[in-house]
Every structure is written in structure tokens, then in C-alpha cells.
Amino acid sequence: MELLAQILVNGILLGGLYAVMALGLALVWGVLNIVNLAHGAFIMLGAYSSWYLYAYAHIDPFLGLPVTAAVMFILGYALQRGLLNLVIRAPMFNTLLITFGLEVVLTYLAQLVFSADFRTINPPYAGSSLAWGPVVFPVARLGAFGVAITLTAGMWLLLLHTRLGRAIRATAQNLTAARLYGVEPRHLYAMTFGLGIALAGAAGTLYGTVSQINPYIGATLTAKSFAIAIIGGLDNPLGVIVGGLFLGIVESLTALYIGQTFADVASFGILVLVLIVRPSGLLGKTT
């Protein structure tokens, strides 16, 4: 039972990180109808940005997270206004090709700049842990979980209770009506994409504190984020939290009872099951 409790705690902590990884993808997909195949590459860039800040400027990754998020927001805004807005009304296949091309370019550039070596962010507390009875809470993972849940809750509040959030939701529901109320779609789309990339950069910071990074992690993280967004539901940020926690627990239990090799198999098996039984996601709206 003690081992099971530890595995469940590990799964919950992992699930919080998964949730913030998928949140940016779900936001961009739900509002812009763009399946961003470069999402994992932006997470990778966020991780490298935090590693660079820690290695060369000695800035703690959690303190440097706002800087990383701000830089990634500017990058996302510029990419949307300068590139993706040109194909915003094109068939989805076109946007898939463009975002796939972005993923390839960003991965190649990261390899040139950072090399293919594995990097780790090792602040002084990286090996520390807190104990509650027989259950151990690694400090880095606990901090990443807390920040991930805070970011997800903050995005939920922004979408529900701010002018920008209401404009984003209105545009996602009915673009014509939103325009009649004064919404400028190009700017709003760029803001939305910028927010999605900022969340990806923040997720990269948190990922870098608990795992090794290299230029090739992007494709795996994109697939994982895609699965979580589908499982939780695209139209509800809380659904992304539920999807992330659910997937984190499933992977941890699978690794314990079946083997680490089958963790990803279980994740995408759950994805297929959800698509069959409830295509709108666990907390998505049914039609």
C-alpha cells in the first residue's frame, strides 16, 4: 500500500505538469482551429531558455519562468502575425504542413545552438524531498506541480473574467458576431497564439526542472499534449487538468504493474477509448 500511495503521488505530480503542457495546445486549437505540430518544439525552447538563464545568469528556473514566458509570448505573437495569419482561413492540412515545418526548423536550430547533448537544470534543491509518513514528495516536482496548477487556474480565470478572455471565447464561438462587437481578429488571434506559446515556454521550464532536455523531445511532447487535450476536452481548461492528472496516474500505475515500456501504450490506448466512447472529452460539451 505504501508503494501504491507513492506511485499515485508521483502520478498526480506528473499529471499537473502534463496539464500545463497541453493547455497552450488546447487554447490555440480551440480558438484558431490550428493543430500546432510545433507545440512540443516550443516547450523544448522554453526548457532551453530556462537552462540558459540558470547556467549563465544563475537565475533559478522558477524565478526565471516569467522571463521565459514573456520571450515565448513575443515569439508566438510575431509568428502568428507574420506567418500563420496568412493561412488562417486555409484548409487545416495547410496549417499542419506549416506547423510541422516550424517544428523541423526549430529542432534543427536548437541542435545548432545547443548541440544534441542532454542538458539538465540542477538547482540546489533538485535532489531534496519532503516526507509525509511513508510518502516522499520531491521538492522540484512539487514546485512544478504547484506552478502548473496555478498557471492552469490563472488561464481559466483569464478566459472567464477578463475582457481579453471574453473576446477569445466569443471569437471561438462566433467570429462574425465578435467582429460586430469590435473584436479585431488578427490581433486577437496573435494574442491567443502568443498566450499558447507562453504557456508552452512555461511548461518547458517546469519540464526542465524534472527531466533531461535535448533538441528532439518536441515530437514526443506534442503527441502527449495532443492526447491530454483530447482526453480532457478542448472547450474547458479544467478538462485539461483532469486529462493531465488522469494520464499521469495511468502512466505511473502502468509503469508499476506492467512496465515502463508500456506507459505510452497505455496513454494512447486511453486516447482511443475516449475517442470511441466520448469524442468531446471527459469534460467537453456534448452536442
C-alpha positions in Angstrom: 0.0 0.0 0.0 2.9 2.4 0.7 4.3 1.7 -2.7 0.9 2.3 -4.3 0.5 5.6 -2.4 3.9 6.8 -3.6 3.1 5.8 -7.2 -0.2 7.7 -7.0 1.5 10.8 -5.7 4.1 10.6 -8.4 1.3 10.3 -11.0 -0.5 13.3 -9.6 2.6 15.4 -9.7 3.4 14.3 -13.2 -0.2 15.0 -14.3 0.0 18.6 -13.2 3.0 19.1 -15.5 1.1 17.3 -18.3 -1.9 19.6 -17.8 0.1 22.9 -18.4 1.9 21.2 -21.3 -1.4 20.6 -23.0 -3.1 23.9 -22.1 -1.4 26.0 -24.7 -2.1 23.4 -27.5 -5.8 23.3 -26.4 -6.1 27.1 -26.4 -4.7 27.5 -29.9 -6.6 24.6 -31.3 -9.9 25.6 -29.7 -9.8 29.3 -30.8 -7.7 29.3 -34.0 -8.6 25.8 -35.2 -4.8 25.2 -35.6 -3.4 21.9 -34.6 0.1 23.2 -33.7 2.5 20.4 -34.5 5.3 22.6 -33.4 3.9 22.8 -29.8 6.5 20.4 -28.4 9.3 22.3 -30.1 8.2 25.5 -28.2 8.2 23.5 -25.0 11.7 22.4 -25.8 12.7 26.1 -26.5 11.2 27.1 -23.2 13.3 24.4 -21.4 16.5 25.6 -23.1 15.7 29.2 -22.3 15.5 28.3 -18.6 18.6 26.2 -18.8 20.5 29.1 -20.4 19.2 31.5 -17.7 20.3 29.2 -14.9 23.6 28.1 -16.4 24.9 31.5 -17.5 22.9 34.1 -15.5 22.4 31.9 -12.4 18.7 32.6 -12.3 16.6 30.0 -10.5 14.3 28.3 -13.1 11.1 29.2 -11.1 12.2 32.8 -10.8 13.2 32.9 -14.5 9.9 31.4 -15.6 8.2 34.8 -16.2 11.1 35.9 -18.4 10.9 32.7 -20.4 7.1 33.1 -20.8 7.4 36.7 -21.9 10.1 35.9 -24.5 8.0 33.0 -25.8 4.9 35.2 -26.0 6.7 37.7 -28.2 7.9 34.9 -30.4 4.4 33.4 -30.7 2.8 36.8 -31.4 5.3 37.5 -34.1 4.9 34.1 -35.8 1.1 34.4 -35.8 1.0 37.9 -37.2 3.8 37.3 -39.7 3.2 33.7 -40.8 0.2 31.8 -39.6 -2.3 34.7 -40.2 -1.6 34.2 -43.9 -3.2 30.8 -43.8 -5.7 31.2 -41.0 -8.6 30.5 -43.4 -6.8 27.9 -45.4 -7.6 24.2 -45.1 -6.3 22.5 -41.9 -3.9 20.5 -44.0 -2.0 23.7 -44.9 -1.6 24.7 -41.3 -0.5 21.2 -40.4 2.3 21.5 -43.0 3.4 24.9 -41.8 3.5 24.0 -38.1 5.3 20.7 -39.0 7.8 22.8 -40.9 8.2 25.1 -37.9 8.9 22.0 -35.7 11.6 20.8 -38.0 13.2 24.2 -38.3 13.1 24.9 -34.5 14.6 21.4 -33.8 17.4 22.0 -36.3 18.2 25.4 -34.9 18.2 24.1 -31.3 20.6 21.4 -32.4 22.9 24.0 -34.0 22.8 26.3 -31.0 22.7 23.9 -28.0 24.1 20.7 -29.7 22.5 17.3 -29.3 23.8 16.7 -25.8 21.4 16.1 -22.9 21.1 19.1 -20.6 19.7 19.3 -17.0 18.7 22.1 -14.8 20.0 21.3 -11.4 19.2 23.9 -8.7 20.4 23.2 -5.2 17.1 21.7 -4.2 16.9 19.3 -7.2 17.7 16.3 -5.0 15.7 17.4 -2.0 12.4 15.9 -0.9 9.7 16.3 1.8 8.2 13.3 3.6 4.7 12.8 4.9 4.6 9.5 6.6 5.9 6.9 4.1 5.2 9.1 1.1 8.0 11.2 -0.3 7.4 14.5 -2.3 10.4 15.6 -4.4 10.7 19.3 -4.0 11.3 20.1 -7.7 8.3 18.0 -8.8 6.2 19.5 -6.0 7.1 23.1 -7.1 6.5 22.2 -10.7 3.1 20.8 -9.8 2.2 23.9 -7.8 3.2 26.3 -10.6 1.4 24.2 -13.2 -1.9 24.2 -11.3 -1.5 28.0 -10.7 -1.0 28.7 -14.4 -3.9 26.5 -15.4 -6.2 28.1 -12.9 -4.9 31.6 -14.0 -5.7 30.8 -17.6 -9.2 29.6 -16.6 -9.8 32.9 -14.7 -8.5 34.9 -17.6 -10.8 33.3 -20.1 -13.9 33.7 -17.8 -13.4 37.1 -16.1 -11.3 39.4 -18.3 -12.2 41.4 -21.4 -9.5 39.6 -23.4 -10.8 36.2 -22.2 -14.4 37.1 -23.2 -13.1 38.2 -26.6 -11.2 35.0 -27.1 -14.3 32.9 -26.2 -16.6 35.0 -28.3 -14.3 34.7 -31.4 -14.0 30.9 -30.9 -17.8 30.6 -30.8 -18.9 33.1 -33.5 -16.3 35.1 -35.4 -18.9 37.2 -37.2 -20.7 38.3 -34.1 -17.4 39.0 -32.4 -16.4 41.4 -35.2 -19.7 43.2 -34.9 -18.8 43.9 -31.2 -15.5 45.4 -32.3 -13.1 42.5 -32.0 -10.1 42.7 -34.4 -9.5 39.1 -35.3 -5.8 39.4 -36.5 -4.7 41.0 -33.2 -6.8 38.6 -31.1 -5.5 35.5 -33.0 -1.9 36.7 -32.4 -2.6 37.3 -28.7 -4.1 33.8 -28.4 -1.2 32.2 -30.2 1.2 34.2 -28.1 -0.5 33.0 -24.9 -0.4 29.4 -26.1 3.3 29.7 -26.8 4.0 31.4 -23.5 2.2 28.5 -21.7 4.4 26.1 -23.7 7.5 28.0 -22.7 6.4 27.9 -19.0 5.8 24.2 -19.4 9.2 23.8 -20.8 10.7 25.5 -17.7 8.9 23.1 -15.4 9.8 20.1 -17.6 13.4 21.1 -17.5 13.4 21.0 -13.7 12.3 17.4 -13.5 13.7 15.8 -16.7 16.6 15.9 -19.1 16.2 18.0 -22.3 17.6 17.7 -25.8 16.5 19.2 -29.2 14.5 16.1 -30.1 12.0 15.9 -27.2 9.5 18.1 -29.1 7.7 15.4 -31.1 7.0 13.3 -28.1 5.7 16.2 -26.1 3.4 17.3 -28.9 1.9 13.8 -29.1 1.5 13.8 -25.3 -0.1 17.2 -25.2 -2.4 16.2 -28.1 -3.6 13.2 -26.2 -4.3 15.2 -23.0 -6.2 17.9 -24.8 -8.4 15.3 -26.5 -9.0 13.3 -23.3 -9.9 16.4 -21.2 -11.8 18.3 -23.8 -10.8 21.4 -25.8 -13.6 23.7 -24.6 -12.8 23.6 -20.8 -9.5 24.4 -19.2 -10.5 22.3 -16.2 -10.8 19.4 -18.5 -7.2 19.8 -19.4 -6.3 19.5 -15.7 -8.4 16.4 -15.4 -6.9 14.9 -18.6 -3.4 15.6 -17.4 -3.9 14.1 -13.9 -5.7 11.1 -15.3 -2.9 10.4 -17.8 -0.2 10.9 -15.2 -1.8 8.4 -12.8 -2.4 5.9 -15.6 1.2 6.1 -16.7 2.5 5.7 -13.2 0.3 2.7 -12.4 1.2 1.1 -15.8 4.9 1.5 -15.1 4.5 -0.1 -11.7 2.4 -3.1 -12.6 3.2 -3.8 -16.2 6.5 -2.0 -17.1 7.8 1.4 -18.0 7.9 0.4 -21.7 4.1 0.2 -21.7 3.4 3.6 -20.2 3.0 5.4 -23.5 1.0 2.4 -24.9 -1.5 2.8 -22.0 -1.7 6.6 -22.6 -2.7 6.3 -26.3 -4.9 3.3 -25.6 -6.9 5.6 -23.2 -7.0 8.2 -26.0 -8.5 5.7 -28.4 -11.0 4.6 -25.8 -12.1 8.2 -25.1 -12.5 9.0 -28.8 -14.8 6.0 -29.2 -16.9 6.5 -26.0 -16.9 10.3 -25.5 -15.3 12.1 -28.5 -15.8 15.5 -26.9 -13.5 14.6 -24.0 -14.1 13.8 -20.3 -15.3 17.3 -19.5 -16.1 18.5 -23.1 -19.6 19.6 -24.1 -21.7 17.0 -25.9 -23.9 18.0 -28.8 
